[in-house]
Amino acid sequence: MRIGLLKCDHVLDQFESIAGDYQKMVATMLEQHSAELVVFDAYANELPDRPKTCDAYIISGSSASVYEDKQWIRDLESFVRTAAEESVPIFGICFGLQVMATALGGAVKRSDRGWGVGVHAMQVIRKRPWMRPHEDTISLIMLHQDQVVALPDGATVLGSSDHCPNFLVEFGPGLVGVQGHPEFPPAYAKALYTDRRERLGDLTEPAIESLASSTSETVISKWMQAMFQSLVD
Protein backbone atom coordinates (compact mmCIF):
# COMPACT_ATOMS: atom_id res chain seq x y z
CA MET A 1 0.00 0.00 0.00
CA ARG A 2 1.21 3.48 -0.90
CA ILE A 3 0.39 5.97 1.88
CA GLY A 4 0.92 9.69 1.38
CA LEU A 5 1.90 11.77 4.42
CA LEU A 6 0.64 15.33 4.05
CA LYS A 7 3.11 17.00 6.40
CA CYS A 8 1.73 20.20 7.88
CA ASP A 9 4.65 21.35 10.04
CA HIS A 10 8.30 20.69 10.82
CA VAL A 11 9.91 19.53 14.04
CA LEU A 12 12.09 22.26 15.51
CA ASP A 13 15.83 21.67 15.06
CA GLN A 14 16.49 21.34 18.79
CA PHE A 15 13.99 18.47 19.08
CA GLU A 16 14.81 16.51 15.93
CA SER A 17 17.37 14.33 17.72
CA ILE A 18 14.60 12.89 19.94
CA ALA A 19 12.52 11.10 17.30
CA GLY A 20 13.30 12.72 13.97
CA ASP A 21 10.92 14.82 11.89
CA TYR A 22 7.22 14.02 11.51
CA GLN A 23 7.81 11.62 8.65
CA LYS A 24 10.08 9.51 10.85
CA MET A 25 7.53 9.47 13.67
CA VAL A 26 4.77 8.40 11.29
CA ALA A 27 7.05 5.82 9.65
CA THR A 28 7.78 4.38 13.11
CA MET A 29 4.05 4.24 13.81
CA LEU A 30 3.56 2.28 10.58
CA GLU A 31 6.62 0.05 10.84
CA GLN A 32 4.59 -3.07 11.65
CA HIS A 33 2.56 -2.63 8.47
CA SER A 34 3.66 -3.25 4.90
CA ALA A 35 3.27 0.25 3.54
CA GLU A 36 5.31 2.63 1.41
CA LEU A 37 5.28 6.13 2.93
CA VAL A 38 5.47 9.02 0.46
CA VAL A 39 5.95 12.49 1.98
CA PHE A 40 4.36 15.69 0.65
CA ASP A 41 5.25 18.95 2.41
CA ALA A 42 1.81 20.56 2.51
CA TYR A 43 3.23 23.30 4.79
CA ALA A 44 5.47 24.31 1.85
CA ASN A 45 2.57 24.18 -0.64
CA GLU A 46 3.48 20.71 -1.90
CA LEU A 47 0.50 18.44 -2.55
CA PRO A 48 -0.03 15.44 -4.86
CA ASP A 49 -1.17 16.28 -8.38
CA ARG A 50 -4.25 14.17 -7.77
CA PRO A 51 -5.60 12.19 -4.79
CA LYS A 52 -5.14 8.81 -6.49
CA THR A 53 -1.37 9.38 -6.59
CA CYS A 54 -1.48 7.32 -3.36
CA ASP A 55 -3.85 4.66 -2.03
CA ALA A 56 -4.51 6.61 1.16
CA TYR A 57 -3.29 9.65 3.11
CA ILE A 58 -2.34 10.70 6.63
CA ILE A 59 -2.58 14.42 7.50
CA SER A 60 -0.14 15.35 10.26
CA GLY A 61 -0.48 17.70 13.18
CA SER A 62 0.63 21.32 13.00
CA SER A 63 1.32 24.33 15.19
CA ALA A 64 -0.90 26.30 12.78
CA SER A 65 -4.64 26.82 13.25
CA VAL A 66 -6.99 25.85 10.44
CA TYR A 67 -8.74 29.24 10.59
CA GLU A 68 -5.52 31.15 9.84
CA ASP A 69 -5.54 33.01 6.53
CA LYS A 70 -2.88 30.91 4.81
CA GLN A 71 -3.04 29.64 1.26
CA TRP A 72 -1.46 26.26 2.04
CA ILE A 73 -4.32 25.53 4.45
CA ARG A 74 -6.96 26.48 1.88
CA ASP A 75 -5.20 24.31 -0.72
CA LEU A 76 -5.12 21.40 1.73
CA GLU A 77 -8.84 21.79 2.41
CA SER A 78 -9.47 21.68 -1.34
CA PHE A 79 -7.39 18.51 -1.62
CA VAL A 80 -9.41 16.89 1.18
CA ARG A 81 -12.67 17.67 -0.61
CA THR A 82 -11.39 16.23 -3.89
CA ALA A 83 -10.08 13.10 -2.14
CA ALA A 84 -13.45 12.64 -0.44
CA GLU A 85 -15.25 12.96 -3.78
CA GLU A 86 -12.91 10.33 -5.28
CA SER A 87 -13.29 7.98 -2.27
CA VAL A 88 -9.58 8.10 -1.37
CA PRO A 89 -9.13 7.28 2.36
CA ILE A 90 -7.67 9.88 4.74
CA PHE A 91 -6.69 9.67 8.41
CA GLY A 92 -6.14 13.02 10.16
CA ILE A 93 -4.05 13.58 13.28
CA CYS A 94 -4.88 16.61 15.51
CA PHE A 95 -4.65 19.49 12.98
CA GLY A 96 -5.38 16.81 10.38
CA LEU A 97 -8.71 16.06 12.05
CA GLN A 98 -9.50 19.75 12.21
CA VAL A 99 -8.67 20.52 8.57
CA MET A 100 -10.85 17.60 7.48
CA ALA A 101 -13.69 19.10 9.54
CA THR A 102 -13.40 22.58 8.03
CA ALA A 103 -12.85 21.25 4.50
CA LEU A 104 -16.11 19.30 4.67
CA GLY A 105 -18.26 22.01 6.23
CA GLY A 106 -17.60 21.88 9.98
CA ALA A 107 -16.09 24.48 12.31
CA VAL A 108 -12.98 24.73 14.50
CA LYS A 109 -12.11 27.32 17.13
CA ARG A 110 -9.96 27.88 20.21
CA SER A 111 -11.56 25.79 22.91
CA ASP A 112 -12.93 27.37 26.07
CA ARG A 113 -11.78 24.19 27.84
CA GLY A 114 -8.18 25.38 27.52
CA TRP A 115 -5.13 23.36 26.59
CA GLY A 116 -5.43 19.64 26.08
CA VAL A 117 -2.06 18.24 27.21
CA GLY A 118 -0.78 15.03 28.72
CA VAL A 119 -2.30 11.59 28.27
CA HIS A 120 -6.10 11.74 27.89
CA ALA A 121 -8.55 8.85 27.83
CA MET A 122 -11.29 8.67 25.21
CA GLN A 123 -14.41 6.52 25.49
CA VAL A 124 -15.35 4.64 22.32
CA ILE A 125 -19.05 5.34 21.78
CA ARG A 126 -19.52 3.82 18.32
CA LYS A 127 -17.64 0.97 16.69
CA ARG A 128 -16.77 0.16 13.11
CA PRO A 129 -15.62 -3.17 11.59
CA TRP A 130 -12.08 -1.80 11.10
CA MET A 131 -11.76 -0.96 14.80
CA ARG A 132 -9.84 -4.14 15.59
CA PRO A 133 -8.77 -4.97 18.26
CA HIS A 134 -11.98 -3.83 19.95
CA GLU A 135 -11.33 -1.38 22.77
CA ASP A 136 -13.73 0.61 24.93
CA THR A 137 -11.14 3.17 26.04
CA ILE A 138 -8.28 4.73 24.10
CA SER A 139 -5.50 6.82 25.70
CA LEU A 140 -3.33 9.15 23.65
CA ILE A 141 -0.84 11.96 24.12
CA MET A 142 -2.48 15.34 23.53
CA LEU A 143 -1.25 18.82 22.61
CA HIS A 144 -3.90 21.21 21.34
CA GLN A 145 -5.90 24.36 22.03
CA ASP A 146 -8.22 24.25 19.02
CA GLN A 147 -11.10 21.79 18.77
CA VAL A 148 -13.76 20.79 16.28
CA VAL A 149 -16.86 22.55 17.61
CA ALA A 150 -19.33 21.82 14.78
CA LEU A 151 -19.39 18.67 12.68
CA PRO A 152 -20.07 18.60 8.94
CA ASP A 153 -23.28 16.97 7.73
CA GLY A 154 -22.95 13.21 7.81
CA ALA A 155 -20.08 13.10 10.32
CA THR A 156 -20.24 10.68 13.26
CA VAL A 157 -18.40 10.87 16.59
CA LEU A 158 -16.81 7.50 17.31
CA GLY A 159 -14.95 8.50 20.46
CA SER A 160 -15.29 11.27 23.01
CA SER A 161 -13.75 12.64 26.21
CA ASP A 162 -14.86 15.27 28.73
CA HIS A 163 -12.21 17.67 27.47
CA CYS A 164 -12.67 16.88 23.78
CA PRO A 165 -16.19 15.76 22.79
CA ASN A 166 -15.19 15.30 19.14
CA PHE A 167 -12.10 13.20 19.84
CA LEU A 168 -12.44 10.53 17.13
CA VAL A 169 -14.61 11.46 14.16
CA GLU A 170 -15.70 9.61 11.02
CA PHE A 171 -16.56 12.15 8.33
CA GLY A 172 -17.56 9.44 5.87
CA PRO A 173 -16.36 6.03 4.70
CA GLY A 174 -12.56 6.08 4.89
CA LEU A 175 -12.43 9.64 6.26
CA VAL A 176 -11.45 9.57 9.93
CA GLY A 177 -9.55 11.89 12.26
CA VAL A 178 -8.32 11.75 15.85
CA GLN A 179 -7.47 14.68 18.12
CA GLY A 180 -4.62 12.85 19.90
CA HIS A 181 -1.08 12.16 18.71
CA PRO A 182 -0.45 8.42 18.19
CA GLU A 183 2.84 9.30 16.49
CA PHE A 184 4.36 11.18 19.46
CA PRO A 185 6.81 9.26 21.67
CA PRO A 186 6.67 10.39 25.32
CA ALA A 187 10.16 11.92 25.20
CA TYR A 188 9.14 14.23 22.37
CA ALA A 189 5.92 15.26 24.13
CA LYS A 190 7.90 15.98 27.31
CA ALA A 191 10.28 18.22 25.38
CA LEU A 192 7.35 20.15 23.88
CA TYR A 193 5.60 20.57 27.23
CA THR A 194 8.81 21.75 28.85
CA ASP A 195 9.48 24.21 26.03
CA ARG A 196 5.93 25.60 26.34
CA ARG A 197 5.94 25.75 30.14
CA GLU A 198 5.20 29.48 30.15
CA ARG A 199 2.08 28.99 28.02
CA LEU A 200 0.91 25.79 29.72
CA GLY A 201 1.46 27.09 33.24
CA ASP A 202 0.18 24.80 35.99
CA LEU A 203 -0.75 22.15 33.43
CA THR A 204 2.90 21.45 32.62
CA GLU A 205 3.94 19.14 35.45
CA PRO A 206 0.75 17.03 35.51
CA ALA A 207 1.05 16.65 31.73
CA ILE A 208 4.67 15.46 32.03
CA GLU A 209 3.79 13.07 34.86
CA SER A 210 0.93 11.58 32.83
CA LEU A 211 3.39 10.48 30.15
CA ALA A 212 4.26 7.50 32.35
CA SER A 213 0.75 6.15 31.65
CA SER A 214 0.19 3.47 29.03
CA THR A 215 -1.11 4.73 25.68
CA SER A 216 -2.96 3.23 22.72
CA GLU A 217 -0.90 4.34 19.73
CA THR A 218 -0.52 0.74 18.55
CA VAL A 219 -4.28 0.26 18.56
CA ILE A 220 -4.86 3.48 16.61
CA SER A 221 -2.22 2.44 14.09
CA LYS A 222 -3.95 -0.93 13.61
CA TRP A 223 -7.34 0.75 13.23
CA MET A 224 -6.02 3.17 10.65
CA GLN A 225 -4.33 0.44 8.65
CA ALA A 226 -7.42 -1.79 8.78
CA MET A 227 -9.60 1.10 7.60
CA PHE A 228 -7.25 1.82 4.70
CA GLN A 229 -6.99 -1.85 3.78
CA SER A 230 -10.76 -2.36 3.78
CA LEU A 231 -11.19 0.36 1.19
CA VAL A 232 -8.12 -0.20 -0.94
CA ASP A 233 -8.58 -3.98 -1.44
C-alpha positions, -999 to 999 in steps of 0.1 A, spaced: 0 0 0 12 35 -9 4 60 19 9 97 14 19 118 44 6 153 40 31 170 64 17 202 79 47 214 100 83 207 108 99 195 140 121 223 155 158 217 151 165 213 188 140 185 191 148 165 159 174 143 177 146 129 199 125 111 173 133 127 140 109 148 119 72 140 115 78 116 86 101 95 108 75 95 137 48 84 113 70 58 96 78 44 131 40 42 138 36 23 106 66 0 108 46 -31 117 26 -26 85 37 -33 49 33 2 35 53 26 14 53 61 29 55 90 5 60 125 20 44 157 7 53 190 24 18 206 25 32 233 48 55 243 19 26 242 -6 35 207 -19 5 184 -25 0 154 -49 -12 163 -84 -43 142 -78 -56 122 -48 -51 88 -65 -14 94 -66 -15 73 -34 -39 47 -20 -45 66 12 -33 96 31 -23 107 66 -26 144 75 -1 154 103 -5 177 132 6 213 130 13 243 152 -9 263 128 -46 268 132 -70 259 104 -87 292 106 -55 311 98 -55 330 65 -29 309 48 -30 296 13 -15 263 20 -43 255 44 -70 265 19 -52 243 -7 -51 214 17 -88 218 24 -95 217 -13 -74 185 -16 -94 169 12 -127 177 -6 -114 162 -39 -101 131 -21 -135 126 -4 -152 130 -38 -129 103 -53 -133 80 -23 -96 81 -14 -91 73 24 -77 99 47 -67 97 84 -61 130 102 -41 136 133 -49 166 155 -47 195 130 -54 168 104 -87 161 120 -95 198 122 -87 205 86 -109 176 75 -137 191 95 -134 226 80 -129 213 45 -161 193 47 -183 220 62 -176 219 100 -161 245 123 -130 247 145 -121 273 171 -100 279 202 -116 258 229 -129 274 261 -118 242 278 -82 254 275 -51 234 266 -54 196 261 -21 182 272 -8 150 287 -23 116 283 -61 117 279 -85 88 278 -113 87 252 -144 65 255 -153 46 223 -190 53 218 -195 38 183 -176 10 167 -168 2 131 -156 -32 116 -121 -18 111 -118 -10 148 -98 -41 156 -88 -50 183 -120 -38 199 -113 -14 228 -137 6 249 -111 32 260 -83 47 241 -55 68 257 -33 91 237 -8 120 241 -25 153 235 -13 188 226 -39 212 213 -59 244 220 -82 242 190 -111 218 188 -138 208 163 -169 225 176 -193 218 148 -194 187 127 -201 186 89 -233 170 77 -229 132 78 -201 131 103 -202 107 133 -184 109 166 -168 75 173 -149 85 205 -153 113 230 -138 126 262 -149 153 287 -122 177 275 -127 169 238 -162 158 228 -152 153 191 -121 132 198 -124 105 171 -146 115 142 -157 96 110 -166 122 83 -176 94 59 -164 60 47 -126 61 49 -124 96 63 -114 96 99 -95 119 123 -83 118 158 -75 147 181 -46 128 199 -11 122 187 -5 84 182 28 93 165 44 112 195 68 93 217 67 104 253 102 119 252 91 142 224 59 153 241 79 160 273 103 182 254 73 202 239 56 206 272 88 218 289 95 242 260 59 256 263 59 258 301 52 295 302 21 290 280 9 258 297 15 271 332 2 248 360 -7 221 334 29 214 326 39 191 354 7 170 355 11 166 317 47 155 320 38 131 349 9 116 328 34 105 301 43 75 324 8 61 316 2 35 290 -11 47 257 -30 32 227 -9 43 197 -5 7 185 -43 3 186 -49 35 166 -22 24 141 -40 -9 136 -73 7 132 -60 32 106 -43 4 86 -74 -18 88 -96 11 76 -72 18 47 -70 -19 38 -108 -24 38 -112 4 12 -81 -2 -9 -86 -40 -14 
